[in-house]
Amino acid sequence: MMHLMTNPIAASSRRAIVIGSSMAGLLATRVLLDHFAEVVLIERDDVSLPLQSRSGVPQSPHAHVLLTQGQRLLEQLFPGLAAELTDAGAPTVEWTADWLMMGRWKWMPRCASDLSGRACSRTLLEGLIRQRLLASPNLKLFTGCQVEGLLSSPESDQVTGVKLHWRKAANSIESLDAALVVDATGRNSTLPNWLASMGYDAPPETVINAFLGYASRWYQRPKNLEADWQGITISAVEGITSRGGVLYPIEGDRWIVTLGGVGRDYPPTDEAGFLEFARSLRVPLLYDLLKDAQPLSPIYSYRRTENCWRHYERLQRLPDGIVAIGDAVCVFNPVYGQGMTTAALGAITLDRCLKQSQLPKGFPLRFHKQLAQILKTPWLMATGEDSRWSTTVGAKPGRSDRWVQKYLDRVTVLMQDNPVLLKTFAEVVHMVKPPTVLFAPNIVLQVLASYGKRLPTEIKVTEIGRQTSTGATVQR
Ligand SMILES: Cc1cc2nc3c(=O)[nH]c(=O)nc-3n(C[C@H](O)[C@H](O)[C@H](O)COP(=O)(O)OP(=O)(O)OC[C@H]3O[C@@H](n4cnc5c(N)ncnc54)[C@H](O)[C@@H]3O)c2cc1C
């Protein structure tokens, strides 16, 4: 395991506790191992079997895209992880070349790029990372153990550990001390209540809800299928359809097919309804592929998809010894695939803050202010898109937001015939480049020039059919 530059002060005998052994907790654990003599990772679920799905992560059966930036960060934290994923059967995907992507009006061009990654189930990714961490002698994993609250100093100015409960032991509450506690318990985090019981304000929350619902099913990839693509995305487009779907390849020659509907247009979870929803997308390609494919799972549903940011960075005061990370701080509409990558960015921010200064007074607020800087871009990307829908609650797009949306509409139409622009756009989506690159002078000029031309307003089904049957052209 690579060490991210060890801080000499960290050679103390201090302990850190991480609550929650999902992606954010695992990645935080990875960096804390470089700063603390002991890290205790506490997970409510039984995670002793590495590759099983579990109730604490109800989102895991749904398609989980690890963006290219996330892939790169995980490789930095766990060198060789990509190769391990390949060994476990995860296909390598070059996102702009291997993917059929239905644009606003037609299939996107396909082109080579360095935007690549491994496509795999969420369970495999999490399981491999946990196994890696368990090789570390200074990690203790408490599995089947629930944190019930925080321990604090008599003045309530310092969190000094946690109260925990072993789920198999009746009613026994134990205490465990730590110099730093990291809350990685996801969107249902009860940290605001725990802080309130110590006399602190709850963080203000911003919630923007597009009321997207998912339904997903796993399939065996048909053995006789000949295709020059690995996956498919047919997205919902405001003003055209609230329905979208993705076919996502994973280890074991399987597909996860996730259907989604915005504005409470939820996909059904019965077999006939699921297939009918797939048929109703802008192109019936998923339906054509699924109707004869072998299902491997029930149909899973998920509807808690609102963006929610708990603004710890805005609080006037926080006790020392406690920070939150991952979905416990900021959760995004999952359709943009940002959660795991942002969790990795959060862990790297924690590492950077600990290197700057090992837990001085005021560390939690300092960390949360730096984390907020990281969260701004993915938050604007997700909520800016969600605010297009009149059914979205909580968003108040102003005139400049509308202008940006119209500008980006032009960009997305132009990139349908422009692989270079498509690549730039994909780099932004994969969080490799900031959205500002889409406002570079050469792109602005292309957009301005397009104002003289009429953009397409509809696409004929036959045109889609032809493009589907031949597959899109790969330009290398
Ligand atoms: C439907 C859906 C699809 C998604 N798709 C993508 C995608 O394509 N790409 C992407 O990057 N992200 C995606 N995400 C987001 C991604 O799943 C999360 O952002 C990511 O897993 C980080 O979550 P987390 O670790 O912060 O929290 P969680 O994954 O929610 O984990 C919280 C953990 O804490 C444990 N826990 C909770 N309370 C306690 C307690 N009191 N004591 C001990 N343990 C506790 C839970 O058991 C769980 O293990 C998706 C999310 C959803 C809902």
The ligand as an SDF file (V2000), in Angstrom:
LIG
                    3D

 53 58  0  0  0  0  0  0  0  0999 V2000
  -29.1910    4.5940   -6.3510 C   0  0  0  0  0  0  0  0  0  0  0  0
  -27.7980    5.1530   -6.2170 C   0  0  0  0  0  0  0  0  0  0  0  0
  -26.8960    5.0430   -7.2650 C   0  0  0  0  0  0  0  0  0  0  0  0
  -25.6240    5.5890   -7.1520 C   0  0  0  0  0  0  0  0  0  0  0  0
  -24.7820    5.5510   -8.2150 N   0  0  0  0  0  0  0  0  0  0  0  0
  -23.5440    6.0800   -8.1030 C   0  0  0  0  0  0  0  0  0  0  0  0
  -22.6420    6.0520   -9.2070 C   0  0  0  0  0  0  0  0  0  0  0  0
  -22.9910    5.6300  -10.3180 O   0  0  0  0  0  0  0  0  0  0  0  0
  -21.3790    6.5320   -9.0160 N   0  0  0  0  0  0  0  0  0  0  0  0
  -20.9860    7.0660   -7.8190 C   0  0  0  0  0  0  0  0  0  0  0  0
  -19.8390    7.4800   -7.6900 O   0  0  0  0  0  0  0  0  0  0  0  0
  -21.8330    7.1260   -6.7650 N   0  0  0  0  0  0  0  0  0  0  0  0
  -23.0860    6.6570   -6.8790 C   0  0  0  0  0  0  0  0  0  0  0  0
  -23.9340    6.7110   -5.8100 N   0  0  0  0  0  0  0  0  0  0  0  0
  -23.4670    7.3520   -4.5600 C   0  0  0  0  0  0  0  0  0  0  0  0
  -22.6080    6.4090   -3.7380 C   0  0  0  0  0  0  0  0  0  0  0  0
  -23.2890    5.2130   -3.4660 O   0  0  0  0  0  0  0  0  0  0  0  0
  -22.1920    7.1070   -2.4230 C   0  0  0  0  0  0  0  0  0  0  0  0
  -21.9140    8.4440   -2.6580 O   0  0  0  0  0  0  0  0  0  0  0  0
  -20.9460    6.4780   -1.8590 C   0  0  0  0  0  0  0  0  0  0  0  0
  -21.1850    5.1450   -1.5920 O   0  0  0  0  0  0  0  0  0  0  0  0
  -20.4610    7.1490   -0.5730 C   0  0  0  0  0  0  0  0  0  0  0  0
  -21.3610    6.8800    0.4160 O   0  0  0  0  0  0  0  0  0  0  0  0
  -20.9390    6.8780    1.9580 P   0  0  0  0  0  0  0  0  0  0  0  0
  -19.8380    5.9180    2.1760 O   0  0  0  0  0  0  0  0  0  0  0  0
  -20.7550    8.2700    2.3640 O   0  0  0  0  0  0  0  0  0  0  0  0
  -22.2900    6.3720    2.6540 O   0  0  0  0  0  0  0  0  0  0  0  0
  -23.0610    4.9930    2.5150 P   0  0  0  0  0  0  0  0  0  0  0  0
  -22.6790    4.2770    1.2810 O   0  0  0  0  0  0  0  0  0  0  0  0
  -24.5030    5.2980    2.7050 O   0  0  0  0  0  0  0  0  0  0  0  0
  -22.5420    4.1200    3.7440 O   0  0  0  0  0  0  0  0  0  0  0  0
  -22.8070    4.4240    5.0780 C   0  0  0  0  0  0  0  0  0  0  0  0
  -22.2540    3.2640    5.9180 C   0  0  0  0  0  0  0  0  0  0  0  0
  -22.3720    3.5700    7.2870 O   0  0  0  0  0  0  0  0  0  0  0  0
  -22.8900    2.4460    7.9880 C   0  0  0  0  0  0  0  0  0  0  0  0
  -23.5540    2.9790    9.1980 N   0  0  0  0  0  0  0  0  0  0  0  0
  -24.6160    3.8320    9.2220 C   0  0  0  0  0  0  0  0  0  0  0  0
  -24.9100    4.1660   10.4970 N   0  0  0  0  0  0  0  0  0  0  0  0
  -24.0080    3.5170   11.2880 C   0  0  0  0  0  0  0  0  0  0  0  0
  -23.7990    3.4760   12.6940 C   0  0  0  0  0  0  0  0  0  0  0  0
  -24.5540    4.2000   13.5450 N   0  0  0  0  0  0  0  0  0  0  0  0
  -22.8010    2.6950   13.1840 N   0  0  0  0  0  0  0  0  0  0  0  0
  -22.0140    1.9890   12.3240 C   0  0  0  0  0  0  0  0  0  0  0  0
  -22.1760    1.9920   10.9900 N   0  0  0  0  0  0  0  0  0  0  0  0
  -23.1500    2.7580   10.4610 C   0  0  0  0  0  0  0  0  0  0  0  0
  -23.8240    1.8050    6.9760 C   0  0  0  0  0  0  0  0  0  0  0  0
  -24.1150    0.4630    7.2920 O   0  0  0  0  0  0  0  0  0  0  0  0
  -22.9920    1.9530    5.7010 C   0  0  0  0  0  0  0  0  0  0  0  0
  -22.0610    0.9230    5.5580 O   0  0  0  0  0  0  0  0  0  0  0  0
  -25.2230    6.2120   -5.9280 C   0  0  0  0  0  0  0  0  0  0  0  0
  -26.1310    6.3200   -4.8750 C   0  0  0  0  0  0  0  0  0  0  0  0
  -27.4070    5.8290   -5.0320 C   0  0  0  0  0  0  0  0  0  0  0  0
  -28.3830    6.0210   -3.9000 C   0  0  0  0  0  0  0  0  0  0  0  0
  1  2  1  0
  2  3  1  0
  2 52  2  0
  3  4  2  0
  4  5  1  0
  4 50  1  0
  5  6  2  0
  6  7  1  0
  6 13  1  0
  7  8  2  0
  7  9  1  0
  9 10  1  0
 10 11  2  0
 10 12  1  0
 12 13  2  0
 13 14  1  0
 14 15  1  0
 14 50  1  0
 15 16  1  0
 16 17  1  0
 16 18  1  0
 18 19  1  0
 18 20  1  0
 20 21  1  0
 20 22  1  0
 22 23  1  0
 23 24  1  0
 24 25  2  0
 24 26  1  0
 24 27  1  0
 27 28  1  0
 28 29  2  0
 28 30  1  0
 28 31  1  0
 31 32  1  0
 32 33  1  0
 33 34  1  0
 33 48  1  0
 34 35  1  0
 35 36  1  0
 35 46  1  0
 36 37  1  0
 36 45  1  0
 37 38  2  0
 38 39  1  0
 39 40  1  0
 39 45  2  0
 40 41  1  0
 40 42  2  0
 42 43  1  0
 43 44  2  0
 44 45  1  0
 46 47  1  0
 46 48  1  0
 48 49  1  0
 50 51  2  0
 51 52  1  0
 52 53  1  0
M  END
$$$$
